[in-house]
């Protein structure tokens, strides 16, 4: 029998105390509340395939936290961060829930401010972990897994040339990072290929649907079932076409069909989920768990796919995942951010019970991996090991960051 003291300790680590999954955070931070104050919030923009907005929160204890807010398209995000800064100066950085809730003024229209708040919130969690000398995942209730799976973008140059597809399959299977799940865009014919296509509407012609099915069957034949793939749309289609696309994918068993219809909830999403033979996924443009709510309670989705930089950072998305768990739904993450947001999302994902994979365009040995200090590959076997150092467990490499700053930027401004 486990002694009472040991049971209490284990309960606090797993978030089973009276205050839920934040039990460890509240227990560790209780004695430190009010001792440290926020002195500054800074930003710094990296330039790569996109623009990446890094956030730094400084304190009078000399300890700081970093994270990433949304980059491109992200006009106004940096300005929103600096506009909010005055509200945080002098505040206790360990009052994370209160600070986020009190200063989040986004009531459905201020998306850039929500993106700013999300970056600030995650930087506060990095800071909290450093102040309390524990990894951020421990403060969010603890890990369910030590490694988090990634999926990348690896579209073949042709979906119909079998030799090109064989070479492509061999290439993706031989990459050192070992990522074994790949997202493609939807196949659409050009107007010259299908004279009946109207480029302005949201339907696929019969010829396009046949081409769509054949293209992905060819991909599956080349990859086999050793690797997974998913089809990521950009809210492009109507409900009937989305159902037809899902039916066309049934034999190739994708991990999911993502964002086929417009972002906002409607009864058409429930109709799609009920009729689809493949999992339906959406969520990257949700601002809060309230946006997820109608999808969840109406059984209109199979996989929730938020981007932490869009929808409130760690705590809001953790609560979204708790909602999903009540309905036996799985989480995954959209992530087109830098390696900083990639590592932050890995921390968060480790704390989610039913978790599929995190999107990335990095973790592949390019310069972006070297933005943070590391002595071995960040991704092996298609998975990233969750850091156990305090906070997010990452340290920026000044030389690499300075070499890839956006035009006019300097090290932390």
C-alpha positions as CSV (number, residue, x, y, z in Angstrom):
1,X,0.0,0.0,0.0
2,X,1.3,3.5,-0.9
3,X,1.8,5.7,2.1
4,X,-0.5,8.7,2.4
5,X,2.3,11.2,1.9
6,X,3.4,9.4,-1.2
7,X,-0.2,9.3,-2.6
8,X,-0.6,13.0,-2.0
9,X,2.6,13.7,-3.8
10,X,1.7,11.6,-6.8
11,X,-1.7,13.1,-6.9
12,X,-0.3,16.6,-7.0
13,X,2.1,15.6,-9.8
14,X,-0.7,14.2,-12.0
15,X,-3.0,17.1,-11.4
16,X,-5.5,15.1,-9.3
17,X,-5.6,17.7,-6.5
18,X,-8.7,19.8,-5.8
19,X,-7.4,22.4,-8.3
20,X,-7.2,20.0,-11.2
21,X,-4.3,19.7,-13.6
22,X,-2.8,23.0,-12.3
23,X,-2.3,21.5,-8.9
24,X,1.4,21.2,-9.2
25,X,1.7,24.8,-10.5
26,X,-0.3,26.2,-7.6
27,X,1.6,24.2,-5.1
28,X,5.0,25.2,-6.3
29,X,4.2,28.8,-7.0
30,X,2.3,29.5,-3.7
31,X,5.4,30.5,-1.8
32,X,6.8,32.6,-4.7
33,X,3.8,34.7,-5.5
34,X,4.4,38.4,-5.3
35,X,8.2,38.1,-5.1
36,X,8.9,38.8,-8.8
37,X,7.6,41.6,-11.1
38,X,7.5,41.9,-14.9
39,X,9.8,44.7,-16.0
40,X,9.6,44.5,-19.8
41,X,8.2,42.7,-22.8
42,X,10.3,42.7,-26.0
43,X,9.9,41.3,-29.5
44,X,12.3,40.2,-32.2
45,X,11.4,39.1,-35.8
46,X,13.1,36.2,-37.6
47,X,12.9,35.9,-41.3
48,X,12.7,32.6,-43.1
49,X,10.0,31.1,-45.4
50,X,7.8,33.2,-43.1
51,X,8.2,35.9,-40.5
52,X,8.4,34.6,-37.0
53,X,7.6,36.9,-34.0
54,X,9.5,36.0,-30.9
55,X,8.4,37.3,-27.5
56,X,10.5,37.9,-24.4
57,X,9.2,38.7,-20.9
58,X,11.8,40.1,-18.5
59,X,11.6,40.4,-14.7
60,X,13.3,42.2,-11.8
61,X,14.8,38.8,-10.8
62,X,16.9,38.6,-13.9
63,X,14.9,35.6,-15.2
64,X,13.1,35.8,-18.5
65,X,10.7,33.7,-20.6
66,X,10.5,33.4,-24.4
67,X,7.9,32.1,-26.8
68,X,6.5,32.9,-30.3
69,X,3.4,34.8,-31.3
70,X,2.0,34.5,-34.8
71,X,4.2,35.6,-37.7
72,X,3.1,35.9,-41.3
73,X,0.4,36.6,-42.0
74,X,0.6,38.5,-38.8
75,X,0.3,42.2,-39.5
76,X,-0.3,44.0,-36.3
77,X,0.7,41.2,-33.9
78,X,4.0,42.9,-32.9
79,X,2.2,46.2,-32.4
80,X,-0.5,44.5,-30.3
81,X,2.2,43.0,-28.1
82,X,3.8,46.4,-27.4
83,X,0.4,48.0,-27.0
84,X,-0.5,45.4,-24.3
85,X,2.9,45.7,-22.5
86,X,1.9,48.5,-20.2
87,X,-0.8,46.3,-18.7
88,X,1.8,43.7,-17.6
89,X,4.5,45.9,-16.2
90,X,4.9,45.5,-12.5
91,X,2.6,42.5,-12.4
92,X,3.4,39.1,-10.9
93,X,4.3,36.7,-13.8
94,X,3.1,33.7,-11.9
95,X,-0.5,35.0,-12.0
96,X,-0.8,33.6,-15.6
97,X,-4.5,32.7,-15.7
98,X,-5.5,36.0,-14.2
99,X,-3.2,38.0,-16.5
100,X,-4.4,36.3,-19.6
101,X,-8.1,36.4,-18.7
102,X,-8.0,40.0,-17.4
103,X,-6.2,41.4,-20.4
104,X,-7.6,39.4,-23.2
105,X,-10.0,41.9,-24.7
106,X,-10.6,39.9,-27.9
107,X,-14.4,39.6,-28.3
108,X,-14.5,38.0,-31.7
109,X,-12.9,40.6,-33.9
110,X,-9.4,41.4,-32.6
111,X,-7.6,38.4,-34.0
112,X,-4.2,40.0,-34.0
113,X,-4.6,40.9,-30.3
114,X,-5.5,37.3,-29.5
115,X,-2.3,36.2,-31.3
116,X,-0.4,38.7,-29.3
117,X,-1.9,37.4,-26.0
118,X,-1.2,33.8,-27.0
119,X,2.6,34.6,-27.4
120,X,2.7,36.5,-24.1
121,X,0.9,33.6,-22.3
122,X,3.3,31.0,-23.5
123,X,6.3,33.2,-22.6
124,X,4.8,33.4,-19.1
125,X,4.8,29.6,-18.8
126,X,8.4,29.4,-19.9
127,X,9.2,32.1,-17.3
128,X,7.2,30.3,-14.6
129,X,9.1,27.0,-15.2
130,X,12.4,28.8,-14.9
131,X,11.3,30.6,-11.7
132,X,10.1,27.4,-10.2
133,X,12.9,25.3,-11.6
134,X,10.7,22.7,-13.3
135,X,9.8,22.0,-17.0
136,X,6.6,23.7,-18.2
137,X,4.9,20.4,-19.0
138,X,5.1,19.6,-15.2
139,X,3.2,22.8,-14.5
140,X,0.5,21.8,-17.0
141,X,-0.3,18.5,-15.3
142,X,2.6,16.3,-16.4
143,X,3.6,14.2,-19.4
144,X,1.6,11.4,-21.0
145,X,4.5,10.8,-23.4
146,X,8.2,11.5,-23.6
147,X,8.2,11.9,-27.3
148,X,5.8,13.8,-29.7
149,X,5.2,12.7,-33.3
150,X,5.6,15.3,-36.1
151,X,4.0,15.5,-39.5
152,X,5.5,17.5,-42.4
153,X,4.7,18.8,-45.9
154,X,6.1,16.5,-48.6
155,X,4.1,16.9,-51.7
156,X,5.3,14.8,-54.7
157,X,6.1,16.6,-57.9
158,X,3.6,14.4,-59.7
159,X,0.7,12.4,-58.5
160,X,0.4,10.5,-61.7
161,X,3.9,9.6,-62.9
162,X,4.6,6.3,-61.1
163,X,8.4,6.6,-61.5
164,X,8.3,10.1,-60.0
165,X,6.2,8.8,-57.1
166,X,8.6,5.9,-56.4
167,X,11.5,8.3,-56.2
168,X,9.5,10.6,-54.0
169,X,8.5,7.8,-51.6
170,X,12.1,6.6,-51.4
171,X,13.3,10.2,-50.6
172,X,10.8,10.8,-47.8
173,X,11.5,7.4,-46.3
174,X,15.2,8.1,-46.2
175,X,15.2,11.5,-44.6
176,X,17.3,11.5,-41.4
177,X,14.5,13.0,-39.2
178,X,12.4,9.9,-40.0
179,X,9.1,11.8,-40.2
180,X,6.5,9.3,-41.3
181,X,3.4,11.5,-41.8
182,X,3.0,14.0,-44.6
183,X,0.4,16.6,-45.5
184,X,-0.6,17.5,-49.1
185,X,-3.0,20.0,-50.6
186,X,-6.1,19.0,-52.5
187,X,-5.7,18.0,-56.1
188,X,-7.5,20.3,-58.5
189,X,-7.3,20.3,-62.3
190,X,-6.2,23.4,-64.2
191,X,-8.8,25.0,-66.4
192,X,-6.9,23.7,-69.4
193,X,-7.1,20.1,-68.0
194,X,-10.8,20.4,-67.4
195,X,-12.7,22.8,-69.5
196,X,-15.8,22.5,-67.3
197,X,-14.1,23.8,-64.2
198,X,-15.3,27.2,-62.8
199,X,-12.3,28.5,-60.8
200,X,-14.6,30.7,-58.6
201,X,-16.8,28.1,-57.2
202,X,-16.3,25.6,-54.3
203,X,-17.1,22.3,-56.1
204,X,-15.0,19.7,-57.9
205,X,-16.1,18.5,-61.3
206,X,-16.6,14.8,-61.9
207,X,-13.3,14.6,-63.7
208,X,-11.6,16.4,-60.9
209,X,-13.0,14.0,-58.3
210,X,-11.8,11.0,-60.4
211,X,-8.4,12.6,-60.6
212,X,-8.4,13.4,-56.9
213,X,-9.1,9.8,-56.0
214,X,-6.5,8.3,-58.4
215,X,-3.8,10.7,-57.4
216,X,-4.0,9.7,-53.7
217,X,-4.3,6.1,-54.6
218,X,-1.1,6.5,-56.4
219,X,0.5,8.1,-53.4
220,X,-0.6,5.2,-51.2
221,X,0.7,2.7,-53.6
222,X,4.1,4.4,-53.6
223,X,4.3,5.0,-49.8
224,X,2.6,1.8,-48.7
225,X,1.0,1.9,-45.3
226,X,4.4,2.4,-43.5
227,X,3.8,6.1,-43.8
228,X,0.7,8.2,-43.2
229,X,-0.6,11.1,-45.1
230,X,-3.3,13.7,-44.7
231,X,-5.0,16.2,-47.0
232,X,-5.0,19.8,-45.9
233,X,-7.5,22.1,-47.6
234,X,-7.9,25.8,-46.9
235,X,-11.7,26.1,-46.4
236,X,-12.2,25.7,-50.2
237,X,-15.2,23.5,-50.7
238,X,-18.9,23.2,-50.2
239,X,-20.5,20.4,-48.1
240,X,-21.4,18.1,-51.0
241,X,-17.9,18.3,-52.5
242,X,-16.3,17.7,-49.1
243,X,-18.4,14.5,-48.6
244,X,-17.4,13.4,-52.1
245,X,-13.8,14.0,-51.4
246,X,-14.0,12.1,-48.1
247,X,-15.6,9.2,-49.9
248,X,-12.9,9.2,-52.6
249,X,-10.2,8.9,-49.9
250,X,-11.8,5.9,-48.1
251,X,-9.5,3.3,-49.6
252,X,-6.2,5.1,-48.9
253,X,-7.1,5.7,-45.2
254,X,-5.6,9.2,-44.6
255,X,-5.0,10.3,-41.0
256,X,-7.5,13.1,-41.7
257,X,-9.1,15.5,-44.2
258,X,-8.4,19.0,-42.9
259,X,-10.4,22.2,-43.3
260,X,-12.5,21.3,-46.3
261,X,-15.2,23.8,-45.5
262,X,-15.4,27.5,-44.3
263,X,-14.0,28.1,-40.8
264,X,-17.2,28.9,-38.8
265,X,-19.4,26.1,-37.4
266,X,-22.6,25.2,-39.3
267,X,-24.8,22.1,-39.4
268,X,-22.9,21.2,-42.6
269,X,-19.9,20.2,-40.5
270,X,-22.0,17.7,-38.6
271,X,-23.4,16.4,-41.9
272,X,-19.9,15.9,-43.2
273,X,-18.6,14.1,-40.1
274,X,-21.6,11.8,-40.1
275,X,-21.2,10.8,-43.7
276,X,-17.4,10.8,-44.0
277,X,-15.5,7.5,-44.0
278,X,-12.3,9.3,-43.0
279,X,-11.5,11.4,-40.0
280,X,-12.4,15.1,-40.2
281,X,-10.1,17.7,-38.8
282,X,-10.2,21.5,-38.3
283,X,-9.3,24.2,-35.8
284,X,-6.2,26.2,-36.7
285,X,-8.2,29.5,-36.9
286,X,-10.1,29.1,-33.7
287,X,-9.5,31.9,-31.2
288,X,-10.6,30.1,-28.0
289,X,-12.2,26.9,-26.8
290,X,-15.6,28.5,-27.4
291,X,-15.0,28.3,-31.1
292,X,-14.3,24.5,-30.7
293,X,-17.4,24.0,-28.5
294,X,-20.1,23.6,-31.2
295,X,-17.9,21.3,-33.3
296,X,-17.4,19.1,-30.2
297,X,-20.9,18.9,-28.7
298,X,-22.5,18.4,-32.1
299,X,-20.1,15.6,-33.1
300,X,-19.0,17.6,-36.1
301,X,-15.3,16.7,-36.0
302,X,-13.0,13.9,-35.2
303,X,-9.7,15.7,-34.6
304,X,-9.2,19.1,-33.0
305,X,-6.3,20.9,-34.7
306,X,-5.6,24.3,-32.9
307,X,-2.6,26.5,-33.3
308,X,-1.4,27.6,-29.9
309,X,-0.4,31.0,-31.3
310,X,-3.9,31.6,-32.5
311,X,-6.1,30.3,-29.7
312,X,-4.8,31.4,-26.4
313,X,-1.5,29.6,-25.7
314,X,-1.1,26.7,-23.3
315,X,-3.9,27.1,-20.8
316,X,-6.8,27.9,-23.1
317,X,-5.8,25.0,-25.4
318,X,-5.3,22.7,-22.5
319,X,-8.9,23.4,-21.5
320,X,-10.0,22.8,-25.1
321,X,-8.3,19.4,-24.9
322,X,-10.1,18.6,-21.7
323,X,-13.4,19.4,-23.4
324,X,-12.4,17.2,-26.3
325,X,-11.6,14.3,-23.9
326,X,-15.1,14.4,-22.5
327,X,-16.3,13.5,-26.0
328,X,-13.5,11.0,-26.8
329,X,-12.0,13.2,-29.4
330,X,-8.3,13.4,-30.4
331,X,-6.0,16.5,-30.5
332,X,-3.4,17.5,-33.0
333,X,-1.7,20.8,-33.7
334,X,-1.3,23.2,-36.6
335,X,2.1,24.7,-36.5
336,X,3.7,26.8,-39.2
337,X,5.9,28.6,-36.7
338,X,9.7,28.6,-36.1
339,X,11.5,26.0,-34.0
340,X,10.6,28.0,-30.9
341,X,6.9,27.4,-31.4
342,X,7.6,23.9,-32.4
343,X,9.3,23.1,-29.1
344,X,6.6,24.9,-27.2
345,X,3.9,22.8,-28.9
346,X,5.9,19.7,-28.1
347,X,5.7,20.6,-24.4
348,X,2.0,21.2,-24.6
349,X,1.3,18.0,-26.7
350,X,3.1,15.9,-24.1
351,X,0.4,16.8,-21.6
352,X,-2.5,15.7,-23.7
353,X,-3.8,12.2,-23.3
354,X,-5.2,11.5,-26.8
355,X,-2.7,13.2,-29.1
356,X,-2.0,12.5,-32.8
357,X,0.8,14.7,-34.2
358,X,2.2,18.2,-34.5
359,X,2.7,19.9,-37.8
360,X,6.1,21.3,-38.7
361,X,8.1,22.7,-41.7
362,X,11.4,22.4,-39.7
363,X,13.0,19.8,-37.4
364,X,14.9,18.7,-40.6
365,X,18.5,19.8,-40.0
366,X,18.2,23.3,-41.6
367,X,19.4,26.6,-40.0
368,X,16.1,26.9,-38.2
369,X,17.0,23.9,-36.0
370,X,20.1,25.8,-34.9
371,X,18.1,28.8,-33.7
372,X,18.1,26.9,-30.4
373,X,21.1,25.3,-28.8
374,X,21.3,21.5,-29.2
375,X,24.0,18.8,-29.3
376,X,22.0,16.2,-31.2
377,X,19.3,16.1,-33.9
378,X,16.0,17.5,-32.6
379,X,13.9,15.0,-34.4
380,X,14.7,11.3,-34.7
381,X,12.4,8.5,-35.8
382,X,9.7,11.2,-36.6
383,X,9.5,12.2,-32.9
384,X,10.9,15.0,-30.8
385,X,11.9,14.2,-27.2
386,X,10.2,16.5,-24.7
387,X,12.8,18.7,-22.8
388,X,13.0,18.3,-19.1
389,X,15.0,21.4,-18.3
390,X,13.2,24.3,-16.6
391,X,10.6,26.2,-18.6
392,X,10.5,25.2,-22.2
393,X,14.0,23.9,-21.9
394,X,15.3,25.9,-24.9
395,X,18.1,28.5,-25.3
396,X,18.4,30.7,-28.3
397,X,21.7,30.7,-30.3
398,X,22.5,34.4,-30.7
399,X,24.8,33.9,-33.7
400,X,22.2,32.0,-35.7
401,X,19.4,34.3,-34.7
402,X,21.3,37.4,-35.6
403,X,22.2,35.9,-39.0
404,X,18.4,35.4,-39.8
405,X,16.8,38.5,-38.3
406,X,14.2,40.3,-40.4
407,X,15.3,43.5,-42.1
408,X,15.9,46.3,-39.6
409,X,15.8,44.0,-36.6
410,X,18.4,43.8,-33.8
411,X,18.9,41.3,-31.0
412,X,15.8,41.8,-28.8
413,X,15.3,45.3,-30.2
